[in-house]
Amino acid sequence: MLIRLNEVRGRTGLSRSEIYRRIREGGFPKPVKLGEKASAWVLAEVESWIAARIAARDAKEVQA
């Protein structure tokens, strides 16, 4: 399933500029081009990114 930018923002809490900055730095899933001016993200990839952030947080809490 594909989701558009507004849904990605809602799920992650990140701004548009922060999402694109992280994409440039290799720290966020790249969008899929739907057309000349339209892009969307694979929902499973965004959910995996969120899960990885939670796992990293939990790992740090265990080490503390």
Buried (B, 14 or more C-beta within 10 A) or exposed (E): EEBEBEBBBEBBEBEEEEBBEBBEEEEBBEBEEEEEEEBBBBBEBBEEBEEEEEEEEEEEEEEE
